């Protein structure tokens, strides 16, 4: 009889703990995706200051991706980034002895959805990725990304146009 009581208690506690454990794993996945998006934007700002040139973050809401790249490389295809016939070592350093910036692609987890993007850039065409530009003085074109997780909770990543700083807030608290 005591064994049956112990098994029932274990079963009840497992039924309560396992769903919460799964929810905490989802929370960790959401958090890591948000941190990756913010880190990409912070890296773009730092690279713009370090290199003295404009850096872009292209936000593709449809595919849930962010691409960090130099503005002057925006039209170049990935396969054309290295000169043909030159070795990787020759292409690894720019003329001023700084390493070549390799574009970075950040994919948000499937449980995160980019709901809305507002940028300070004018003239963006429909269907094209939104652009946030980071300038050599540390400023940016500014913008906001509204990201929703699988539970319906919304987060707002805000990029300041004055100082290029990137911050995260809970979108429900903003209202």
TORSE-252398 format. One line per field, with one value per residue (C-alpha): x, y, z; residue in three letters; chain. Coordinates in steps of 0.1 Angstrom, whole numbers. Example, Ala and Ser with C-alpha at 12.3 -4.5 7.8 and 13.67 -1.06 7.14 Angstrom:
! residues 2
px	(123|137)
py	(-45|-11)
pz	(78|71)
rest	(ALA|SER)
kette	(A|A)
//
This chain:
! residues 175
px	(0|28|45|13|10|46|40|9|28|57|32|14|47|59|27|32|69|74|52|69|103|92|80|113|132|110|117|155|152|132|158|187|171|164|200|214|194|205|241|241|230|255|282|271|275|309|321|309|329|360|360|349|322|285|273|238|214|190|158|138|106|92|121|129|165|189|220|249|270|290|268|291|287|249|245|273|265|281|299|315|330|364|384|387|423|433|439|419|449|451|414|415|431|419|443|446|456|422|405|378|344|325|287|268|233|213|183|157|143|110|92|100|82|91|57|66|97|99|131|144|152|131|120|121|103|76|90|126|142|141|174|190|222|249|272|310|302|281|248|222|192|172|142|121|115|84|90|64|71|51|30|20|43|57|92|104|140|146|176|183|191|210|236|229|223|202|177|150|117|85|60|30|47|51|13)
py	(0|24|17|26|59|67|59|81|110|106|105|136|155|144|156|190|194|181|208|235|221|222|258|268|253|273|304|297|293|326|344|331|341|376|379|368|395|421|410|412|448|457|440|461|493|483|473|506|525|503|502|538|527|521|487|473|450|436|423|397|394|367|343|354|363|392|397|419|433|463|487|487|449|451|444|418|381|358|339|371|382|366|375|345|332|348|327|329|344|372|379|377|412|445|472|488|455|450|416|415|416|384|389|372|356|352|329|333|301|290|298|336|356|391|408|443|463|501|517|553|544|560|544|507|487|462|427|438|433|463|481|496|514|519|549|553|578|552|566|547|551|538|515|490|452|437|400|376|342|310|319|353|374|403|419|452|456|493|509|545|568|592|568|535|517|485|478|451|458|439|452|448|470|497|501)
pz	(0|9|-25|-43|-24|-33|-70|-71|-55|-80|-109|-97|-92|-126|-142|-127|-133|-169|-186|-166|-176|-213|-209|-194|-224|-247|-227|-229|-267|-271|-249|-269|-302|-289|-276|-309|-327|-303|-305|-343|-341|-315|-336|-366|-346|-332|-367|-382|-356|-359|-397|-403|-428|-428|-417|-425|-407|-432|-415|-434|-414|-437|-431|-396|-404|-398|-420|-409|-437|-450|-468|-498|-501|-501|-539|-540|-540|-515|-542|-556|-523|-529|-560|-582|-584|-551|-521|-489|-471|-497|-493|-455|-450|-464|-477|-442|-425|-409|-413|-440|-425|-432|-435|-407|-410|-378|-380|-353|-338|-354|-322|-327|-353|-365|-364|-374|-384|-383|-395|-401|-437|-464|-497|-488|-514|-506|-503|-496|-463|-439|-434|-403|-411|-384|-391|-382|-355|-336|-346|-367|-389|-359|-358|-339|-342|-327|-321|-308|-292|-295|-263|-278|-257|-276|-273|-287|-298|-301|-319|-310|-339|-317|-303|-320|-288|-288|-261|-254|-237|-231|-257|-233|-207|-233|-238)
rest	(UNK|UNK|UNK|UNK|UNK|UNK|UNK|UNK|UNK|UNK|UNK|UNK|UNK|UNK|UNK|UNK|UNK|UNK|UNK|UNK|UNK|UNK|UNK|UNK|UNK|UNK|UNK|UNK|UNK|UNK|UNK|UNK|UNK|UNK|UNK|UNK|UNK|UNK|UNK|UNK|UNK|UNK|UNK|UNK|UNK|UNK|UNK|UNK|UNK|UNK|UNK|UNK|UNK|UNK|UNK|UNK|UNK|UNK|UNK|UNK|UNK|UNK|UNK|UNK|UNK|UNK|UNK|UNK|UNK|UNK|UNK|UNK|UNK|UNK|UNK|UNK|UNK|UNK|UNK|UNK|UNK|UNK|UNK|UNK|UNK|UNK|UNK|UNK|UNK|UNK|UNK|UNK|UNK|UNK|UNK|UNK|UNK|UNK|UNK|UNK|UNK|UNK|UNK|UNK|UNK|UNK|UNK|UNK|UNK|UNK|UNK|UNK|UNK|UNK|UNK|UNK|UNK|UNK|UNK|UNK|UNK|UNK|UNK|UNK|UNK|UNK|UNK|UNK|UNK|UNK|UNK|UNK|UNK|UNK|UNK|UNK|UNK|UNK|UNK|UNK|UNK|UNK|UNK|UNK|UNK|UNK|UNK|UNK|UNK|UNK|UNK|UNK|UNK|UNK|UNK|UNK|UNK|UNK|UNK|UNK|UNK|UNK|UNK|UNK|UNK|UNK|UNK|UNK|UNK|UNK|UNK|UNK|UNK|UNK|UNK)
kette	(A|A|A|A|A|A|A|A|A|A|A|A|A|A|A|A|A|A|A|A|A|A|A|A|A|A|A|A|A|A|A|A|A|A|A|A|A|A|A|A|A|A|A|A|A|A|A|A|A|A|A|A|A|A|A|A|A|A|A|A|A|A|A|A|A|A|A|A|A|A|A|A|A|A|A|A|A|A|A|A|A|A|A|A|A|A|A|A|A|A|A|A|A|A|A|A|A|A|A|A|A|A|A|A|A|A|A|A|A|A|A|A|A|A|A|A|A|A|A|A|A|A|A|A|A|A|A|A|A|A|A|A|A|A|A|A|A|A|A|A|A|A|A|A|A|A|A|A|A|A|A|A|A|A|A|A|A|A|A|A|A|A|A|A|A|A|A|A|A|A|A|A|A|A|A)
//
